[in-house]
Amino acid sequence: MTTFALDASTMRSAGSDVVIGGSPLRLFRLTATGAALFDQLAAGEDVTDSTLVDRLLDTGAIHPLLGGGGSPFEPADVTVVIPAFGADASTLRRLRAACAGAAAVVIVDDASEPPLAGVTDSTMLRLGTNVGPAVARNAGLGAATTPLIAFIDTDVCLSPGWLEPLLDHFADERVALVAPRIASAPGTSALARYEQRCSPLDLGAERARIAPGTRVGYVPAAALVVRAAALREIGGFDRALRVGEDVDVVWRLAGAGWRCRYEPSVVVHHQPRSSWRRLLSQRVAYGSSAAPLARRHPGAVAPVRISGWSAGAWALLLSGHPRAALAVAGGTSAALVPKLTGVPAAVSVRLAATGHLRAGQQLGAAARRAWWPAVAAAAVVSRRARWLALLAAAPALLDGGPLRILDDMAYGAGVWKGAITERCIAALRPDLRSWPHRARDHP
């Protein structure tokens, strides 16, 4: 028996047999039995496994709540693996102390000079050459004998009791990976305050499934708990990736049919970069991983993922045809109503209008991130392109100021760097889709 929470996107009109929710949005038509079960889910009652529960879980329309117990695992079933390069002994001892109760702590020294030392009650593995975090984590995976492994980076601060709540998710035998929320550590400097608002590692306060193309499409490997058998099944982390290996491993697990969960009720803290130069260098590195990931996961690294109708409406608006843009947006919103039978017309129109607005947000983000070099080049000769650049920059200026613009541009520079190095432009291509899919099953 498990208790679930509805995702913020999930809705059901009174008396309707239709549920809309998940990421991307899906439409479900419920039988009488399914409607009764959904009412139990919405009321926060314990329910047993069923086809409907599985479908809603797998689309992100509901999320399991912690605290119900039932997990077959405890900290003694977990090996903590800490990949480390140049970390000081006090940092390693602090992490070791925060992992009390774990079966073992394995520190993988990625060829630090001088070699890491000074940590008791742990196993130290030293690699002969510096090969990056993916290979270091795989070395820890090879040394672990427990069913679960927690991967922890050295720039993470762990709170007491951080591990136990995450283990509840592994009561579901299909769950392979669970990630807590990675919040930026508090600080008084301008850099620390910026990271607290805009860290790319902090994925927010809402629970989610993790899968490409969804609201939470990745999680950083700064803190992860994984099922060892599942990770070995997919061959561990990709040793060829020095950046983006965490995104890749999540997507391969999801592709193999495993569930991956984001659990923000557990929060660990990540130390911000020590300088603005290091922060921007980090963002460039993040962006450079987009092309290798796009090559490995076709279609998963698109800078925007919107409907073709939304793209057309925004293209008309930006090209100076507001009436035609409004006609396309209004027409497609109206056309959605008969497609969503059983959904009130007002709800259908609101969904369509929200989709158009969010498409605009995605296009603006892409214009100041992945596409900014092209937008900047066009702005030199086009007044309309200059207006586009200003419109794209406005949301970032309101949420982070000029530093957010630099942050986004650094990431975009990395995307272009990776595209040129890999000779692959897939990470720059938009993904144009139709309106939300329908679930063909009637659970």
TAPE-V164944 format. One line per field, one symbol per residue. ss: DSSP state (a for helix, b for strand, c for the rest). phi: phi as a letter, one per 30 degrees, with the letter a starting at -180 (. if undefined). burial: 1 if it has 16 or more other C-alpha atoms within 10 Angstrom, else 0. A space follows every 10 residues. Layout:
# TAPE-V164944
ss: ???
phi: ???
burial: ???
This chain:
# TAPE-V164944
ss: cbcbbbcccc bccccccbbb bccccbbbbc caaaaaaaaa aaccccbccc aaaaaaaaac cbbbcccccc ccccaaabbb bbbbccccaa aaaaaaaacc cccbbbbbbc cccccccccc ccbbbbcccc ccaaaaaaaa aaaccccbbb bbcccbbccc caaaaaaaaa acccbbbbbb bbbbccccca aaaaaaaacc cccccccbbc cccccccccc ccbbbbbaaa aaaccccccc ccccaaaaaa aaaaacccbb bbbbbbbbbb cccccaaaaa aaaaaaaaaa aaaaaacccc ccccbbbaaa aaaaaaaacc caaaaaaaaa aaaaaaaaac ccccaaaaaa aaaaaaaaaa aaaaaaaacc caaaaaaaaa acaaaaaaaa aaaaaaaacc caaaaaaaaa aaaaaaaaaa aacccaaacc bbbcccbbcc ccc
phi: .bcbcddedd bbdeiccccc ljbdebcccc dddddddddd eddiddbcda ddedddddci dbbdcdjdii ddcbedcbcc ccdbbidddd ddddddddce jddabcccdd idbdedaibc hacccccdbd bjdddddddd edddcddbbc cbddccccde iddedddedd dddcdcbbbd dccddeacdd dddddddbdd ddcjccdadc adicecdabd deabbbdedd dddciidddd ccbidddedd ddddddjdcb bcbddccccc ddedaddddd dddddedddd deddddbeic cddbbbdddd ddddddddcj bddddddddd ddddddeddc djceeddddd dddddddddd dddddddccd cdeddddddd cbdddddddd dddeddddbk ieddddeddd ddddededdd ddhbcedcdd ccbddedcdd dbd
burial: 0111111001 1100001111 1110111111 0001101100 1100000000 0110111111 1111110000 1011101111 1111101000 0110110110 1111111111 1100010010 0001111000 0111111111 1001010111 1111111100 0110111111 0000111111 1111100000 1111110111 1110001111 1111111111 1111111101 1000011110 1011111111 1111000111 1111111111 1110000011 1111111111 1111101011 1111111011 1011010000 0000100111 0111011001 0110100110 1110110011 0111111111 1110110110 0000110110 0110110001 0011111111 1111111110 0101111101 1000110000 001
